[in-house]
Amino acid sequence: MDTQLVAKSAGALSDKYRLSIVLALSQQPTLAFAQVQELTGLSQPCVSHHLKILADSGLIQLQKSGRCVSISLNRGALQELALFLGGLS
């Protein structure tokens, strides 16, 4: 994995709200935007900001259908990150 991608992923996971979103997605295949808002207790603009950071890092995927946004993990990116981190030990 490219070190820039590792840095982006690590930065994205360094926030407690973004980490809670990723952890929730590890338990459920997808979440709706409203579920993420309920989970975090944040306003719509704040949730959008955190989701953008996670999407830019490649850790999540956003799918829009009309006004609905569905969020899912990019398991491939998480596996690459895990392999990289596992190689450090």
C-alpha atoms as one frame of an Amber mdcrd trajectory, in Angstrom:
protein
   0.000   0.000   0.000   1.222   3.465  -0.883   2.443   5.440   2.147   0.259
   8.398   1.129  -2.814   6.165   1.254  -1.738   4.813   4.642  -1.337   8.360
   5.946  -4.781   9.362   4.603  -6.401   6.254   6.087  -4.718   6.704   9.448
  -5.707  10.367   9.513  -9.290   9.483   8.667  -9.436   6.957  11.508  -7.846
   9.317  14.038 -11.172  11.043  14.780 -13.560   9.402  17.267 -16.629  10.077
  15.112 -15.071   8.668  11.953 -13.799   5.651  13.870 -17.293   5.047  15.278
 -18.723   5.180  11.735 -16.197   2.595  10.502 -16.848   0.377  13.526 -20.618
   0.559  12.941 -20.091  -0.342   9.284 -18.038  -3.354  10.318 -21.194  -4.655
  12.039 -23.669  -3.744   9.271 -23.167  -3.941   5.509 -24.562  -0.451   4.902
 -25.799   2.569   6.798 -28.068   5.367   5.671 -26.995   8.960   6.196 -29.687
   9.410   8.863 -28.352   6.384  10.761 -24.866   7.890  10.806 -26.315  11.165
  12.033 -28.169   9.329  14.810 -25.088   7.278  15.699 -22.801  10.286  16.028
 -25.281  12.894  17.246 -23.748  15.390  14.836 -25.436  17.905  12.569 -25.916
  17.182   8.868 -22.978  19.388   7.773 -20.650  17.714  10.299 -21.687  14.218
   9.198 -21.144  15.218   5.561 -17.668  16.499   6.444 -16.677  13.276   8.218
 -18.071  11.078   5.449 -16.149  13.094   2.846 -12.902  12.526   4.729 -13.582
   8.789   5.002 -14.554   8.585   1.319 -11.473  10.584   0.231  -9.285   8.168
   2.188 -10.886   5.270   0.315 -12.158   3.560   3.469 -15.852   3.952   2.639
 -18.006   4.135  -0.447 -20.995   6.449  -0.836 -23.869   5.555  -3.127 -26.560
   8.096  -3.865 -30.054   7.144  -4.949 -32.093  10.284  -5.296 -31.807  12.069
  -1.969 -30.767   8.935  -0.077 -27.121   8.201   0.633 -25.988   4.673   1.420
 -22.607   4.207   3.099 -20.546   1.011   3.031 -17.016  -0.049   3.883 -14.404
  -0.482   1.197 -13.211  -3.802   2.585 -10.397  -4.009   0.037  -8.856  -0.781
   1.316  -9.201  -1.969   4.915  -7.484  -5.253   4.061  -4.611  -3.389   2.397
  -4.246  -1.167   5.455  -4.295  -4.206   7.759  -1.616  -5.937   5.662   0.557
  -2.830   5.739   0.196  -2.427   9.505   0.701  -6.156  10.085   3.955  -5.960
   8.142   5.334  -3.449  10.643   5.528  -5.985  13.466
